[in-house]
Structure formats: C-alpha cells, structure tokens
Amino acid sequence: MGKSEALLRGRQAAQALEPAALVALQLLAPGGRAALVGDPRQLPATLLSRAAEAANLAQSLFERLQRVRRRAARPAV
C-alpha cells in the first residue's frame, strides 16, 4: 500500500473524543481513506476532564456526524 493509498482504521471509534479522532485523521496521506467503526450507543465517548467538558469537547466525532446528518435530512420548512 503506497503512501497515497494509506488507510486509517479505527475500532471502537465512537468511544474516541472528537479531538483524538481528528488527530488520527490528520495522519492520512492526501487521498487516503478512513474507516471509523463503532456504536455510540454501546460505548459512548469517554471523558475524564471537567475542563474539557466545559469547553464542549465531550462528544465523539460519531456523535457530531450523526447530528449533522440528522439536520441535513430534515425537510426545509
């Protein structure tokens, strides 16, 4: 697999907080692909810092993407 074909796989990615997932995604080469696998209902994001929670960093990338997708799926009124 060449550098331009790099693949990043994340198991239990739904448990990773958004900043951690974004750091891992930055390791991809341009044109690389990412496969993030997980179930946010089974293993929610794990946060141990109250300061991070106060800074709105308590969500996983999965949670953000699900919320954006729900908004996009709503019909315009």
C-alpha positions as a Markdown table, in Angstrom:
| # | Residue | x | y | z |
|---|---|---|---|---|
| 1 | Met | 0.0 | 0.0 | 0.0 |
| 2 | Gly | 1.6 | 3.3 | -1.1 |
| 3 | Lys | 1.5 | 6.5 | 0.9 |
| 4 | Ser | -1.3 | 7.9 | -1.3 |
| 5 | Glu | -3.3 | 4.8 | -0.6 |
| 6 | Ala | -2.9 | 4.9 | 3.2 |
| 7 | Leu | -5.9 | 3.6 | 5.1 |
| 8 | Leu | -6.7 | 4.5 | 8.7 |
| 9 | Arg | -8.9 | 2.2 | 10.6 |
| 10 | Gly | -10.4 | 3.0 | 14.0 |
| 11 | Arg | -12.1 | 0.3 | 16.0 |
| 12 | Gln | -14.5 | 1.5 | 18.7 |
| 13 | Ala | -14.1 | 4.9 | 17.1 |
| 14 | Ala | -17.4 | 6.0 | 18.7 |
| 15 | Gln | -15.7 | 6.0 | 22.1 |
| 16 | Ala | -12.9 | 8.4 | 21.0 |
| 17 | Leu | -13.5 | 12.0 | 21.7 |
| 18 | Glu | -13.6 | 14.3 | 18.7 |
| 19 | Pro | -10.1 | 15.9 | 19.2 |
| 20 | Ala | -8.5 | 12.4 | 19.4 |
| 21 | Ala | -10.3 | 11.2 | 16.2 |
| 22 | Leu | -9.3 | 14.4 | 14.3 |
| 23 | Val | -5.6 | 13.9 | 15.3 |
| 24 | Ala | -5.7 | 10.4 | 13.9 |
| 25 | Leu | -7.4 | 11.6 | 10.7 |
| 26 | Gln | -4.6 | 14.1 | 10.1 |
| 27 | Leu | -2.2 | 11.2 | 9.8 |
| 28 | Leu | -3.8 | 10.2 | 6.5 |
| 29 | Ala | -2.0 | 11.0 | 3.3 |
| 30 | Pro | -3.8 | 13.1 | 0.8 |
| 31 | Gly | -6.4 | 10.9 | -0.9 |
| 32 | Gly | -6.2 | 8.4 | 1.9 |
| 33 | Arg | -9.3 | 6.8 | 3.3 |
| 34 | Ala | -10.6 | 6.3 | 6.8 |
| 35 | Ala | -12.9 | 3.7 | 8.2 |
| 36 | Leu | -14.2 | 4.5 | 11.7 |
| 37 | Val | -16.2 | 1.7 | 13.2 |
| 38 | Gly | -18.2 | 1.8 | 16.4 |
| 39 | Asp | -21.6 | 2.0 | 18.1 |
| 40 | Pro | -22.1 | 5.2 | 20.1 |
| 41 | Arg | -25.0 | 3.6 | 22.0 |
| 42 | Gln | -22.9 | 0.7 | 23.1 |
| 43 | Leu | -19.7 | 2.6 | 24.1 |
| 44 | Pro | -20.2 | 6.3 | 24.4 |
| 45 | Ala | -17.3 | 8.8 | 24.3 |
| 46 | Thr | -15.2 | 8.6 | 27.4 |
| 47 | Leu | -14.3 | 12.0 | 29.1 |
| 48 | Leu | -12.4 | 12.3 | 32.3 |
| 49 | Ser | -11.8 | 16.1 | 32.4 |
| 50 | Arg | -14.3 | 18.5 | 33.6 |
| 51 | Ala | -12.4 | 21.3 | 31.9 |
| 52 | Ala | -12.7 | 19.6 | 28.6 |
| 53 | Glu | -16.4 | 19.0 | 29.2 |
| 54 | Ala | -16.8 | 22.8 | 30.0 |
| 55 | Ala | -15.1 | 23.5 | 26.6 |
| 56 | Asn | -17.7 | 21.3 | 24.8 |
| 57 | Leu | -15.2 | 18.6 | 24.0 |
| 58 | Ala | -17.3 | 15.8 | 25.4 |
| 59 | Gln | -18.6 | 14.4 | 22.2 |
| 60 | Ser | -17.2 | 11.9 | 19.8 |
| 61 | Leu | -16.8 | 12.6 | 16.1 |
| 62 | Phe | -19.5 | 9.9 | 15.5 |
| 63 | Glu | -22.0 | 12.0 | 17.6 |
| 64 | Arg | -21.2 | 15.2 | 15.7 |
| 65 | Leu | -21.5 | 13.5 | 12.3 |
| 66 | Gln | -24.8 | 11.9 | 13.3 |
| 67 | Arg | -26.2 | 15.2 | 14.5 |
| 68 | Val | -25.1 | 16.9 | 11.2 |
| 69 | Arg | -26.7 | 14.1 | 9.2 |
| 70 | Arg | -30.0 | 14.4 | 11.1 |
| 71 | Arg | -30.1 | 18.2 | 10.4 |
| 72 | Ala | -29.3 | 17.7 | 6.7 |
| 73 | Ala | -32.1 | 15.0 | 6.4 |
| 74 | Arg | -34.8 | 17.3 | 7.7 |
| 75 | Pro | -37.0 | 18.8 | 5.1 |
| 76 | Ala | -36.9 | 22.6 | 4.6 |
| 77 | Val | -39.9 | 24.4 | 6.0 |
